Amino acid sequence: MAKDTLTRFIFENTPARGMIVQLNDSWKQLQNQKTYPEVVNKVLGEFAAANSLLAATLKFDGLLTMQIRGSGPVSLMIMECTSLQHIRGLAKYDESVHQGNLRELFGDGQLAITIDNSNSRERYQGIVELEGEKISHALENYLLRSEQLETKLYLAVDINNACGLLVQKLPGDNNPTDDDWNRITQLAATIKDKELFDLSAQEIIHRLFNEDDVRLLGEEQYQFKCSCTRERVGNMLVSLGIDEIHSIIEEQEKISIDCEFCNQHYEFDAVDAEELFAVEIQHPIPKTKQ
Ligand SMILES: [Zn+2]
């Protein structure tokens, strides 16, 4: 049963909150008929679940991107989630990839977390060292350092599910006592992958925290949705410069581009290319044809 939901909850008697994300159809669409090796798929799914959880903490309209450019067998992993719960992502790897820790997969890459605020057009970026064995640990460190938020993150992935559970100490004067917080994190740590895959968020919360007074705050629906458009592809071509575009068209008659996130196919022939550059000169940019 597909859920594709993120459920928020708070502990009534302890200043702590939590979120459960369960991606199914969106995760399958995101894999987009690519058959990633299992080890790559697992980290990509962890990216998808973690990115949804982090994006859900944004207090403004925007986009949260997690990206690693590595020197190891996985040269690129990128995941984007908008505040409208649209998610997309991909990985690039070579065939030498095999089971290993983050360093063995990504070499000396770093995880960059970028937040774009679409109202103010401001951009924030945080860099996370790939210490430890798991993306979840790297992100816990990031949240502690950048937001001073003590967080525990559990991620579970298979081919059909990308899921996560997050619990977080709430900031403020009435911090949970260590005993309360330790109890919550110990209970959270008993979560099983299969529970995140198969149970509803309510069932999971009940099973983990049945002795606590937990209030559900609501549920959001996630979907795979790519932000590519013909106009954006056109802008990218313009940025390559007119000479480059002319030489490709001379060689191949047209420019064919497939979106790497969603496989959408775009074509620009000589006339389209002239239009792109003419349009660029006669500001403002009108809509290009679909
Ligand atoms: Zn696309």
Residues whose N, C-alpha, C, O or C-beta is under 5 A from the ligand:
A	BS01	ZN	C226 C228 C259 F261 C262 Q264
